[in-house]
Amino acid sequence: MTRSLSPADEEAQANRTYLVGSFTTEERSSAEASLREMARLCKTAGLLVVGQELIRLRAPKPALYLGTGQADRIIAAADDEDARIIVFDQPLTPVQMRNWSRRAQREIYDRHAVILEIFARRARTREAQLQVELARAEYAQSHLAGMWQHLSRQGGGSRLARGEGEKQIEMDRRQLKKRVLSARRALDKVGRQRALRRERREKVRRVALVGYTNAGKSTLLNALANARVRSADQLFATLDPVTRRLTAGPDQTVLLTDTVGFIRNLPPELINAFHSTLEEALEADLLLLVVDAADPEAPLQIRTTLEILHKLGAHQVPRLIILNKTDTCPDTDQAELLLQPSLHRDDQILRVSALTGAGIEELRHRILPPAPEPVPEQIPEPGPEHQPRA
């Protein structure tokens, strides 16, 4: 008699995932780091990685991204691991996604789809949920074209089948268009409300924390402002901007804003959808560009952050590079040296540990406006009645 699986076991079985990475001209070590990051993304999305493979390519193939021999080897490896899902570390075209699905008879996801799933799980506020809805609908729109093409290309198929396929893709296209328009209208309204709130804010100095996901931005905000913003050792723990006030005295106030973290190959749909949220970085007086000093991929992560800031138009905002997590970094001098090729000559780097508090007081001093100069006490001159008599 076969023992039935519990709901938790059934879910774990359904989420068994085989992970595939590839690289062409870049260093193998960089591709390995990307694959490790992809494994973390899968875990965050609720998938169980049971096997993985990194493949060197001369060039991506249009039909399957990989060669047919490589594809069949991966499918066999997924069979051996009883993996129900295959995830690619690279973005796939709609045609590649459809071809893989038909060939492997499994669910197929790429990097963009997994990141979108994580954002959907993390979204808590109405604005974040709308932004994720817009990004997912736009992603589905871009991947719709290849989904039903096999029906119209089957020469031996019935006319009915071809008609149904054309009818279905048209229905899906209309539905997605409605979803996109609805989400955009709602986000426009939320964006106007956000802009109004920004206008009503006091004219105080604004500082935005930006950087790669899990660099410690939320922990740093808590350390600077003695706040209790949720922080966690996980990818994309923060989706909504959180602002806290830091005050040291009269006319010495700054508004600190924590923003959504970046990651390499961030889906363009997400950058577009979260643009209104990321405007907090655009309108800041200073950016704190937070980097994990202990992460060996820190140079690539800071390049990714700078590229996204450039896309947003925030590359001209004054910035201070924050080398965070120095308490877990064995060689901070080397970590700082490795960042230099990606930075400008005039970029300043400050070493801190948000966890232990090292360097936090100096950082506060750097970001707070200078204390106003004391006004000298005016001593009134004596009037005529107090003048000495001759």
Summary of the structure (lengths in Angstrom):
residues: 390
radius of gyration: 26.9
end to end distance: 124.6
largest distance: 125.8
contacts: 1170
relative contact order: 0.09
helix: 48%
strand: 17%
